[in-house]
Amino acid sequence: MSPTALPASADVVVVGGGIWGAATAEALRRHHGADVVVLERGSLSAATTSHGAALMPRARSSATLRVMVRETYAAIAHLESALDEDLQLHRVGALHVASSEATRAALQAQVDAAHAEGDRADWLTADTVRAKVPWMTADPDWRYAFFPDDGFIDPYRLGTAYARAAKQAGAAIHQGVAVTGLTLNGHRVTGVETTAGRIACGVVVCAAGPWSALVGQWAGASLPLAPVRSHYWITAPDEQRFPRDQVMVFIPDGRFYSRPEVGGLLYGFRDRVCVAADPRVYPADPAGFAFGHDDHGWESLHEALQAFRPYWDGLGDVPVAHYISAASGYTPDGQFVIGAWPGVDGFVAATGCSGAGIAASGGVGRAAAALAAGAPAPWDLSAFRPDRFGPVDPVDPAFLQRCADARANKRAG
Ligand SMILES: Cc1cc2nc3c(=O)[nH]c(=O)nc-3n(C[C@H](O)[C@H](O)[C@H](O)COP(=O)(O)OP(=O)(O)OC[C@H]3O[C@@H](n4cnc5c(N)ncnc54)[C@H](O)[C@@H]3O)c2cc1C
């Protein structure tokens, strides 16, 4: 991953060395033997990926998404073996709480799907939940499903593990090289222009995270996503209350998720009001970016804590030690953007992670690699078609708002 000269040509150039670009390159080498180059303008996995909370629950309403998350667990096992390294997947299990009728029905469907598809999932009593998560109010009238094999992982570590395994398998990875344009011959992509020269290639994979719409425009593709803020908080360490092996907790009716984080509790909420940024002004280094609304997250936290009281009325009294805020690429329907752009040969999008990109990284890499290699898609990817909204203007404020609203309306995952 050193600053060596760029190759003159490659089968596939991947734009972006975040977790999706790296996972795509790894799958391109492992499953298709393609000659692949990854170009990252900054450092690998340092942009969105390193900010992820990296919870990886299997319980999803979409069958395709469940398959893609399972693929991530399989990829982690493969990477550990290929790199001979423990990636420290914290397999603490995921507890899902349903306090409303609608969430009960959704949870029942997810447990049924888990059983049908071979995953472990158990119903727990309120007493068992109280023993597992002493801080939570565990009402006997609510329902509790536990997925014991779920976990979380350091997202930077996983993202860079995909990249190291890709490199070990023969991929070329260049950091500090920005792609500045694409070259086309008619409707066919023929290469990329970069700050370090040109590379001729047959296929470009756009894995540029929240900046992907800008890359898409060079190919005439109006990729339907915008940078939308996600944020979470980490309490001061209190290992008695928040043991390091405490389960992950998801409470859709409280809009809440949590996991342990070095002796404290990492927690976040689905905000009722979400905020998007224009991709042209969202900086390459997201640290400290002001979205222009509730910039330190206090209003959002205050409002969420009020609604969270039925589940734990003491959370607001626990000192906050860290606040993490960055954008994910959200689409108006909260689904990924994976596929070719109609009418342009050799352009594949792998973006629009909609806040689930660590959990789904293995599946996304596998799917994008198959498309880039001209192989059949491993699953039905029709829900992720890049052109499913028709032509959009990805910098139009009304479009940005649609993407922000998608996060606000998201219930889980
Ligand atoms: C606060 C927060 C919490 C989250 N929590 C979770 C969670 O619990 N679980 C989960 O699964 N996901 C979570 N996510 C989402 C997850 O982090 C993302 O889905 C994932 O990191 C997206 O990876 P990516 O590779 O698409 O994007 P990125 O990591 O942003 O990678 C894109 C890369 O492209 C590069 N790039 C852009 N333009 C160019 C160019 N022109 N030339 C070269 N390089 C370029 C960028 O520098 C960047 O490194 C969270 C995200 C945030 C912000």
The ligand as a Tripos MOL2 file, in Angstrom:
@<TRIPOS>MOLECULE
LIG
   53    58     1     0     0
SMALL
NO_CHARGES

@<TRIPOS>ATOM
      1 C1        -21.9810    7.6600   12.9890 C.3       1 LIG1
      2 C2        -22.0970    6.4260   12.1540 C.ar      1 LIG1
      3 C3        -22.4890    5.2090   12.7250 C.ar      1 LIG1
      4 C4        -22.5840    4.0530   11.9400 C.ar      1 LIG1
      5 N1        -22.9200    2.8590   12.5200 N.ar      1 LIG1
      6 C5        -22.9710    1.7260   11.7720 C.ar      1 LIG1
      7 C6        -23.3000    0.4780   12.3610 C.ar      1 LIG1
      8 O1        -23.5340    0.3730   13.5670 O.2       1 LIG1
      9 N2        -23.3340   -0.6160   11.5610 N.ar      1 LIG1
     10 C7        -23.0750   -0.5410   10.2230 C.ar      1 LIG1
     11 O2        -23.1290   -1.5700    9.5500 O.2       1 LIG1
     12 N3        -22.7710    0.6270    9.6300 N.ar      1 LIG1
     13 C8        -22.7170    1.7590   10.3730 C.ar      1 LIG1
     14 N4        -22.4230    2.9590    9.7890 N.ar      1 LIG1
     15 C9        -22.2660    3.0160    8.3370 C.3       1 LIG1
     16 C10       -20.8870    2.5870    7.8660 C.3       1 LIG1
     17 O3        -19.8810    3.2530    8.5800 O.3       1 LIG1
     18 C11       -20.8110    2.8750    6.3840 C.3       1 LIG1
     19 O4        -21.8930    2.1940    5.7480 O.3       1 LIG1
     20 C12       -19.5350    2.4230    5.7130 C.3       1 LIG1
     21 O5        -18.4120    2.8850    6.4070 O.3       1 LIG1
     22 C13       -19.5080    2.9310    4.2850 C.3       1 LIG1
     23 O6        -18.2920    2.5460    3.7040 O.3       1 LIG1
     24 P1        -17.9060    3.0850    2.2780 P.3       1 LIG1
     25 O7        -16.6890    2.3530    1.8620 O.co2     1 LIG1
     26 O8        -19.0880    3.0660    1.3850 O.co2     1 LIG1
     27 O9        -17.5850    4.6510    2.5070 O.3       1 LIG1
     28 P2        -16.2710    5.3800    3.0420 P.3       1 LIG1
     29 O10       -15.7080    4.7160    4.2310 O.co2     1 LIG1
     30 O11       -16.5800    6.8240    3.1240 O.co2     1 LIG1
     31 O12       -15.2500    5.1500    1.8580 O.3       1 LIG1
     32 C14       -15.3270    5.8890    0.6370 C.3       1 LIG1
     33 C15       -13.9190    6.3110    0.3010 C.3       1 LIG1
     34 O13       -13.9100    6.9110   -0.9940 O.3       1 LIG1
     35 C16       -12.8720    7.8750   -0.9910 C.3       1 LIG1
     36 N5        -13.0930    8.7730   -2.1210 N.ar      1 LIG1
     37 C17       -14.1430    9.5850   -2.3550 C.ar      1 LIG1
     38 N6        -13.9890   10.2440   -3.5110 N.ar      1 LIG1
     39 C18       -12.8050    9.8210   -4.0430 C.ar      1 LIG1
     40 C19       -12.0920   10.1370   -5.2340 C.ar      1 LIG1
     41 N7        -12.5550   11.0310   -6.1170 N.pl3     1 LIG1
     42 N8        -10.9040    9.5200   -5.4550 N.ar      1 LIG1
     43 C20       -10.4050    8.6120   -4.5670 C.ar      1 LIG1
     44 N9        -11.0430    8.2940   -3.4080 N.ar      1 LIG1
     45 C21       -12.2330    8.8890   -3.1620 C.ar      1 LIG1
     46 C22       -13.0190    8.5390    0.3640 C.3       1 LIG1
     47 O14       -11.8420    9.2050    0.7580 O.3       1 LIG1
     48 C23       -13.3710    7.3700    1.2660 C.3       1 LIG1
     49 O15       -12.2390    6.8460    1.9250 O.3       1 LIG1
     50 C24       -22.3120    4.1310   10.5500 C.ar      1 LIG1
     51 C25       -21.9110    5.3340    9.9790 C.ar      1 LIG1
     52 C26       -21.7990    6.4750   10.7660 C.ar      1 LIG1
     53 C27       -21.3650    7.7560   10.1110 C.3       1 LIG1
@<TRIPOS>BOND
     1     1     2 1
     2     2     3 ar
     3     2    52 ar
     4     3     4 ar
     5     4     5 ar
     6     4    50 ar
     7     5     6 ar
     8     6     7 ar
     9     6    13 1
    10     7     8 2
    11     7     9 ar
    12     9    10 ar
    13    10    11 2
    14    10    12 ar
    15    12    13 ar
    16    13    14 ar
    17    14    15 1
    18    14    50 ar
    19    15    16 1
    20    16    17 1
    21    16    18 1
    22    18    19 1
    23    18    20 1
    24    20    21 1
    25    20    22 1
    26    22    23 1
    27    23    24 1
    28    24    25 2
    29    24    26 1
    30    24    27 1
    31    27    28 1
    32    28    29 2
    33    28    30 1
    34    28    31 1
    35    31    32 1
    36    32    33 1
    37    33    34 1
    38    33    48 1
    39    34    35 1
    40    35    36 1
    41    35    46 1
    42    36    37 ar
    43    36    45 ar
    44    37    38 ar
    45    38    39 ar
    46    39    40 ar
    47    39    45 ar
    48    40    41 1
    49    40    42 ar
    50    42    43 ar
    51    43    44 ar
    52    44    45 ar
    53    46    47 1
    54    46    48 1
    55    48    49 1
    56    50    51 ar
    57    51    52 ar
    58    52    53 1
@<TRIPOS>SUBSTRUCTURE
     1 LIG1         1 GROUP 0 **** ****
